[in-house]
Amino acid sequence: MSETLVRAGVPPRPGSGNGSQDRPAVRLAQVSKWFRTADGGRQTVLDGIDLTVGQGEFVCLLGASGCGKSTLLNLAAGLDEPSAGDIDLPGGRRPALMFQDHALFPWLTAGRNVELALRLRGLPRRERREESLRLLDLVRLKDAHGRRVHELSGGMRQRVALARALAQDSEVLLMDEPFAALDAITRDVLHEELTRVWSQNRLSVVFVTHNVREAVRLGRRVLLLSSRPGRIVREWSAGRADTPEAALTAEITDALREEIRRHGRG
């Protein structure tokens, strides 16, 4: 699979979306994914996804469990290939991916976990410590450089995981429910930290969540995926002064509930 373009059976066509930059960060055009079932049939998880994420844009994906949100991120990250459609990464660099589980190596310190990503990036040894300190400082954890994973709280571990993702030096950050296992107060704090890091680094973020409030708070654009197969069925602009957060959260919650009810009837 190419890091800049994935082809699987259909010709390129422009994606849709509100990315305003001339060169988008990510473009998915008619992307579908299906799997063969035990009886020889075909189960479609994603169907005809058109999505363009602009440079510096923060997009949140919502949907019921099993609608294909994580599958979409895996395709964009290059961990899997689409069954049909194109995935274009005009910047040429593979996106960084952050999971719900921090996936840190417990036998390494926070700093060494970040340095491992820098090593894989090819940074010389003498530069890795300085850069890992800078990245941990960016997520407000510079003093944790020498601490092992078991010495860190859940929120601190996710900050280290974020620093490690940033160490990949990609302009695109894919996040798969990274704060779902955290308590509400810690999650709110990390929302503020992520927003700060995003704005300072001009990252393009695609953030998967099942939490409507989280999507409205973080995203500048919120997309709703249908259930089985996943299609983009609704889109909202968020973060606008003329759109009260509570009202938008209620509207999107109603739409999500309707999708869940529709799936239950299917």
C-alpha positions as CSV (number, residue, x, y, z in Angstrom):
1,M,0.0,0.0,0.0
2,S,1.3,3.4,-0.9
3,E,1.5,6.0,1.8
4,T,0.0,8.7,-0.4
5,L,-2.7,6.8,-2.3
6,V,-4.7,3.6,-1.9
7,R,-6.5,2.3,-4.9
8,A,-9.0,-0.5,-4.8
9,G,-11.1,-0.9,-7.9
10,V,-12.5,2.5,-8.7
11,P,-11.0,5.6,-10.4
12,P,-10.2,8.7,-8.3
13,R,-12.9,11.2,-7.6
14,P,-13.0,14.2,-5.4
15,G,-14.1,13.7,-1.8
16,S,-16.7,15.9,-0.1
17,G,-16.4,17.9,3.1
18,N,-15.6,21.4,4.4
19,G,-11.8,21.3,4.3
20,S,-11.0,24.8,3.1
21,Q,-7.4,24.4,2.3
22,D,-6.1,24.0,-1.3
23,R,-4.3,20.8,-0.3
24,P,-6.4,18.7,2.1
25,A,-4.7,16.6,4.8
26,V,-6.8,13.5,4.2
27,R,-9.2,12.7,1.4
28,L,-11.4,9.6,1.2
29,A,-13.3,9.0,-2.0
30,Q,-16.0,6.4,-2.2
31,V,-14.2,4.2,0.3
32,S,-15.9,0.9,1.2
33,K,-14.8,-2.0,3.3
34,W,-16.3,-5.5,3.4
35,F,-15.4,-8.9,4.8
36,R,-16.3,-12.4,3.7
37,T,-18.5,-14.3,6.1
38,A,-18.2,-18.0,7.0
39,D,-21.1,-18.9,4.6
40,G,-19.3,-17.2,1.7
41,G,-21.4,-14.0,1.8
42,R,-20.2,-10.4,2.2
43,Q,-20.6,-8.2,5.2
44,T,-20.2,-4.5,4.4
45,V,-18.8,-2.3,7.2
46,L,-18.3,0.9,5.3
47,D,-20.1,1.9,2.2
48,G,-19.1,4.8,-0.1
49,I,-17.4,7.1,2.4
50,D,-16.6,10.5,0.9
51,L,-14.6,12.7,3.4
52,T,-12.1,15.5,3.0
53,V,-10.3,16.8,6.1
54,G,-8.6,20.2,5.6
55,Q,-5.2,21.2,6.9
56,G,-5.5,22.2,10.6
57,E,-9.1,20.9,10.8
58,F,-10.5,19.0,13.8
59,V,-13.2,16.5,12.7
60,C,-15.1,14.2,15.1
61,L,-16.8,11.0,14.0
62,L,-19.8,9.7,15.9
63,G,-21.9,6.6,15.5
64,A,-23.4,3.6,17.2
65,S,-21.2,0.7,18.2
66,G,-20.2,-1.4,15.2
67,C,-20.8,1.3,12.6
68,G,-17.3,1.3,11.3
69,K,-15.7,4.3,13.0
70,S,-12.5,2.4,14.0
71,T,-12.4,0.6,10.7
72,L,-12.3,4.0,9.0
73,L,-9.4,5.1,11.1
74,N,-7.5,1.9,10.4
75,L,-7.9,2.4,6.7
76,A,-6.8,6.1,6.9
77,A,-3.8,5.0,9.0
78,G,-2.7,2.4,6.5
79,L,-3.3,-0.6,8.9
80,D,-5.8,-2.1,6.4
81,E,-6.7,-1.5,2.8
82,P,-10.2,-0.5,1.5
83,S,-12.2,-3.0,-0.5
84,A,-13.0,-0.2,-2.9
85,G,-12.3,3.5,-3.2
86,D,-9.3,5.8,-2.8
87,I,-7.5,7.2,0.3
88,D,-5.3,10.2,-0.5
89,L,-2.7,11.7,1.9
90,P,-1.4,14.7,-0.1
91,G,1.3,15.4,2.5
92,G,2.9,12.1,1.8
93,R,3.4,11.1,5.5
94,R,1.5,8.3,7.2
95,P,-0.8,9.6,9.9
96,A,-0.1,9.1,13.6
97,L,-2.6,6.9,15.4
98,M,-3.6,7.1,19.1
99,F,-5.8,4.3,20.6
100,Q,-8.1,4.1,23.6
101,D,-5.5,1.9,25.3
102,H,-2.3,3.9,25.8
103,A,-0.2,0.9,24.6
104,L,2.9,2.2,26.4
105,F,5.7,-0.3,27.1
106,P,5.6,-0.7,30.9
107,W,9.3,-1.6,31.2
108,L,10.3,1.8,29.7
109,T,10.1,5.3,31.3
110,A,7.8,7.9,29.8
111,G,10.7,9.5,28.1
112,R,11.9,6.2,26.6
113,N,8.5,5.5,25.3
114,V,8.5,8.8,23.4
115,E,12.1,8.3,22.3
116,L,11.2,4.9,20.8
117,A,9.0,6.7,18.3
118,L,11.8,9.2,17.6
119,R,14.2,6.3,17.0
120,L,11.8,4.7,14.5
121,R,11.7,8.1,12.8
122,G,15.4,8.0,12.4
123,L,16.4,10.8,14.8
124,P,20.0,10.5,16.0
125,R,20.5,9.3,19.6
126,R,21.9,12.5,20.8
127,E,18.8,14.4,19.7
128,R,16.2,12.0,21.0
129,R,16.4,12.9,24.7
130,E,16.1,16.7,24.0
131,E,13.1,16.1,21.6
132,S,11.4,13.8,24.0
133,L,11.7,16.4,26.8
134,R,10.2,19.0,24.4
135,L,7.3,16.8,23.5
136,L,6.5,15.8,27.2
137,D,6.7,19.5,28.1
138,L,4.2,20.2,25.3
139,V,1.7,17.9,27.0
140,R,2.7,19.3,30.5
141,L,4.6,16.2,31.6
142,K,8.3,17.2,31.4
143,D,8.9,16.2,35.0
144,A,7.7,12.6,34.2
145,H,10.4,11.9,31.7
146,G,12.2,9.4,34.1
147,R,9.1,7.8,35.6
148,R,7.8,4.3,34.6
149,V,4.3,3.7,33.3
150,H,3.1,2.1,36.6
151,E,4.0,5.4,38.4
152,L,1.6,7.4,36.1
153,S,-2.1,8.0,36.4
154,G,-4.4,7.1,33.6
155,G,-4.6,10.7,32.4
156,M,-0.8,11.0,32.5
157,R,-0.4,7.8,30.5
158,Q,-2.7,9.2,27.8
159,R,-0.6,12.4,27.7
160,V,2.5,10.3,27.2
161,A,0.7,8.4,24.4
162,L,-0.2,11.7,22.8
163,A,3.5,12.9,23.1
164,R,4.5,9.6,21.4
165,A,2.0,10.1,18.6
166,L,3.3,13.7,18.1
167,A,6.8,12.3,18.0
168,Q,5.9,10.7,14.6
169,D,5.9,14.2,13.2
170,S,2.8,13.7,11.1
171,E,0.5,16.5,10.1
172,V,-2.5,14.1,10.6
173,L,-3.4,12.7,14.0
174,L,-6.1,9.9,14.1
175,M,-7.6,9.3,17.6
176,D,-9.7,6.3,18.4
177,E,-11.7,7.1,21.6
178,P,-8.5,8.0,23.5
179,F,-10.3,9.3,26.6
180,A,-13.1,6.8,26.9
181,A,-11.7,5.0,29.9
182,L,-11.0,8.1,31.9
183,D,-13.1,9.7,34.6
184,A,-15.1,12.8,33.6
185,I,-12.8,15.3,35.3
186,T,-9.6,13.9,33.8
187,R,-11.3,13.7,30.4
188,D,-12.3,17.4,30.6
189,V,-8.7,18.4,31.5
190,L,-7.4,16.4,28.6
191,H,-9.9,18.0,26.3
192,E,-8.3,21.3,27.1
193,E,-4.8,20.0,26.6
194,L,-5.6,18.4,23.3
195,T,-7.3,21.6,22.0
196,R,-4.2,23.6,23.0
197,V,-1.8,21.1,21.4
198,W,-3.9,21.0,18.2
199,S,-4.0,24.8,17.9
200,Q,-0.3,25.2,18.6
201,N,0.8,22.6,16.1
202,R,-1.8,23.1,13.3
203,L,-2.5,19.4,13.3
204,S,-5.4,17.9,11.3
205,V,-7.3,15.6,13.7
206,V,-9.8,12.9,13.1
207,F,-11.3,11.9,16.4
208,V,-13.6,9.0,16.9
209,T,-15.9,9.0,19.9
210,H,-19.3,7.8,21.1
211,N,-19.7,10.7,23.4
212,V,-21.7,13.5,21.8
213,R,-20.7,16.2,24.3
214,E,-17.0,15.3,23.7
215,A,-17.5,15.6,19.9
216,V,-19.2,19.0,20.2
217,R,-16.6,20.3,22.6
218,L,-13.6,19.2,20.6
219,G,-14.6,19.1,16.9
220,R,-15.0,22.0,14.5
221,R,-17.0,19.5,12.3
222,V,-19.0,16.6,13.6
223,L,-20.0,13.7,11.3
224,L,-22.6,11.0,12.1
225,L,-22.1,7.5,10.6
226,S,-25.1,5.3,10.0
227,S,-25.2,1.8,11.4
228,R,-24.2,-1.3,9.3
229,P,-23.0,-0.3,6.8
230,G,-21.4,2.9,7.9
231,R,-22.2,5.9,5.7
232,I,-21.9,9.6,6.5
233,V,-25.5,10.6,7.0
234,R,-25.4,14.0,8.9
235,E,-22.8,16.8,9.4
236,W,-22.7,19.7,11.8
237,S,-20.5,22.7,12.2
238,A,-19.4,23.1,15.9
239,G,-17.4,25.6,17.9
240,R,-19.4,28.6,16.5
241,A,-20.4,31.5,18.7
242,D,-23.9,31.5,17.2
243,T,-24.5,27.8,18.0
244,P,-25.0,27.1,21.7
245,E,-23.1,24.0,22.8
246,A,-26.1,22.5,24.7
247,A,-28.5,22.9,21.8
248,L,-26.1,21.4,19.3
249,T,-25.4,18.5,21.7
250,A,-29.1,17.8,22.1
251,E,-29.7,17.9,18.3
252,I,-26.9,15.5,17.6
253,T,-27.9,13.2,20.5
254,D,-31.4,13.0,19.0
255,A,-29.9,12.1,15.6
256,L,-27.7,9.5,17.1
257,R,-30.6,7.9,19.0
258,E,-32.6,7.7,15.8
259,E,-29.7,5.9,14.1
260,I,-29.5,3.5,17.0
261,R,-33.3,2.9,16.8
262,R,-33.2,2.4,13.1
263,H,-30.4,-0.2,13.5
264,G,-32.5,-1.9,16.1
265,R,-35.4,-2.2,13.7
266,G,-33.1,-3.5,10.9
